[in-house]
Amino acid sequence: MSYIGHLWIPVSNLDKSLEFYKQKLGLKEAMTVRLDDEDADPNLKNAFSILLTADEKLSFILVESAETLAGKGRIVPGWVVENLAGTRQSLEKKGVEFIGDVIDFGMFQYIHFKDPDGNLFQLTEMEKE
């Protein structure tokens, strides 16, 4: 696994959180997807925004009402990997149990797993340019 590339942060009000992270912390908005957007994936369960640090090395993914993923108030670190399928296979051989199937979001794919204490993590493979 290469590096932590993003933090998945559940929020109760996406607009209020966007204002905080952009205006107070200086993050820049890269993308926002709302459930009622015309081009939103019909399988999308939560509205979200992707914000970037100034050097673009870390993304903050604000997910509105994300209780279904990690539980209220939990942050989900996302490991960026070169080969999602290969990394998953390697970790499964070591006994890591994954949750659900790989989700393909076009510019990235991801899947979740938990540690022994139930903390949720994400493996993400970014689209190759």
Beta strands, then each sheet from edge to edge (+ up, - down):
strand 1: 3-11
strand 2: 28-33
strand 3: 48-52
strand 4: 59-64
strand 5: 76-80
strand 6: 98-104
strand 7: 108-114
strand 8: 120-126
sheet 1: 2+ 3- 4+ 1+ 5- 8- 7+ 6-
end
